[in-house]
Every structure is written in structure tokens, then in C-alpha cells.
Amino acid sequence: MAEQCQQFNNIKKIITMNLPKVVTESIKAQNNFDSTSYANCFTETAVVFDEGKTHNGRKEIERWIDEANKKYQATMKALEYSEIEHTLKTEVSGTFPGSPITMTYHYEFEDGLIQSLKIV
């Protein structure tokens, strides 16, 4: 019974999570290993901070995610989103040590696209 309650609560979280469309699109692109679609979720001048490195602009972001896809084959599952702080807590699984792990994505948006993303 407790397991059924937990499953219900997990489903309820996903249903009630109000993700911005561009975040939903980026998750779908990530899980399909579609680097071009992923990069198209960002503005031309966007910045990504990940693993101590900074990636500037859509073209560089596409190269970064393509390399990461090949190296880690990471997929992500949304766990919790804060509309106030624009943060997404995720479970990320892939071919890296310790998989799966929980990561937090900090977003800034501009004109319906991602302008800044910091992954911690």
C-alpha cells in the first residue's frame, strides 16, 4: 500500500509540474540525443555553465551537448520545478560513474528560449 501511495505521489508531481514549453522541448531533445533540437531551445547568445566550463552561443552549445551525448548517453527525468526560481531538479541516467544522479538546472529565459543554463 505504501508503494502505491508513493507511485501516486510521483505521478501527481509530474502532472502538476508546470514546465515552460522550452524546458519540455529540451528534455525531449536530450532524451532523443538530438543535439540540434536541443541547441534550438537556446537563444543565439545563450550561455551554458556545466562541469566547470562555459559554453557561449547556440553553435557552441550544440557542439557541447553533442559531445556530452556521445560521452555519457545521458537521459533526464524531471522531478521538481520551481516557477519562482526557474530551477528544475532532475534524475539523470547515463554511462557515467554513479548513474543515476540528481542534478539541478538553473534557467534564465528570453523570448520563450533559454538564455542561460547552469547545471549543478
C-alpha positions in Angstrom: 0.0 0.0 0.0 2.8 2.4 0.9 4.4 1.7 -2.5 1.2 2.5 -4.3 0.9 5.8 -2.4 4.4 6.7 -3.4 3.8 5.9 -7.1 0.6 8.1 -6.9 2.6 11.0 -5.4 5.2 10.7 -8.1 2.6 10.7 -10.9 0.8 13.7 -9.2 4.1 15.7 -9.1 4.7 15.1 -12.9 1.1 16.0 -13.7 1.1 19.2 -11.6 4.6 20.3 -12.7 4.1 23.3 -14.9 7.3 23.3 -17.1 7.9 26.0 -19.6 7.4 24.7 -23.1 11.1 25.2 -24.0 12.2 23.1 -21.0 9.8 20.3 -22.0 11.3 20.5 -25.6 14.9 20.5 -24.3 14.2 17.4 -22.2 12.6 15.6 -25.1 15.6 16.6 -27.3 18.0 15.4 -24.7 16.3 12.1 -24.2 16.3 11.6 -28.0 20.0 12.6 -28.2 19.0 15.3 -30.7 21.7 17.9 -30.4 20.3 20.2 -33.0 16.8 20.3 -31.5 18.4 20.8 -28.0 20.5 23.7 -29.2 17.5 25.3 -30.8 15.9 25.7 -27.4 18.5 28.4 -26.7 18.9 31.9 -27.9 21.7 32.7 -30.3 23.7 34.4 -27.4 22.9 31.9 -24.7 25.4 30.7 -22.1 25.6 27.2 -20.5 27.7 26.5 -17.4 28.4 22.8 -16.9 31.3 20.8 -15.3 33.3 24.0 -14.6 33.1 25.1 -18.3 31.3 27.9 -20.1 29.7 27.4 -23.5 28.7 30.5 -25.4 26.2 30.8 -28.2 23.9 28.3 -29.8 26.6 26.7 -32.1 29.0 26.1 -29.2 26.1 24.7 -27.1 25.2 22.3 -29.9 28.9 21.0 -30.0 28.9 20.7 -26.2 25.7 18.7 -26.0 26.7 16.5 -29.0 30.0 15.6 -27.3 28.2 15.0 -24.0 25.6 12.8 -25.7 28.3 10.7 -27.2 30.3 10.5 -24.0 27.6 10.0 -21.4 24.4 9.0 -23.3 22.5 10.8 -20.6 18.7 10.9 -20.3 16.8 13.1 -17.8 13.6 12.8 -15.9 12.0 15.9 -14.4 11.4 15.6 -10.7 10.5 19.1 -9.5 10.3 22.6 -11.0 10.2 25.9 -9.2 8.4 28.6 -11.3 9.7 31.2 -8.9 13.4 30.3 -9.0 13.3 28.8 -12.6 15.1 25.6 -11.3 14.5 22.1 -12.4 15.5 19.1 -10.3 16.2 16.1 -12.4 17.3 12.5 -12.3 20.0 12.0 -14.9 21.0 8.5 -16.0 23.7 7.5 -18.4 27.1 5.9 -18.9 28.9 7.8 -16.2 30.0 6.7 -12.7 27.3 7.0 -10.0 24.4 6.9 -12.5 21.7 7.9 -11.9 22.3 11.2 -10.1 20.2 14.1 -9.2 21.1 17.4 -10.8 19.6 20.9 -10.7 19.2 23.1 -13.8 19.0 26.9 -13.2 17.4 28.7 -16.1 17.0 32.2 -17.4 14.6 32.7 -20.2 14.3 35.3 -23.0 11.5 35.4 -25.6 10.5 31.8 -24.9 14.0 30.4 -25.2 16.8 29.6 -22.8 19.2 32.5 -22.3 21.2 30.9 -19.5 21.6 27.5 -18.1 23.7 26.5 -15.1 23.8 22.8 -14.2 24.8 21.7 -10.7 
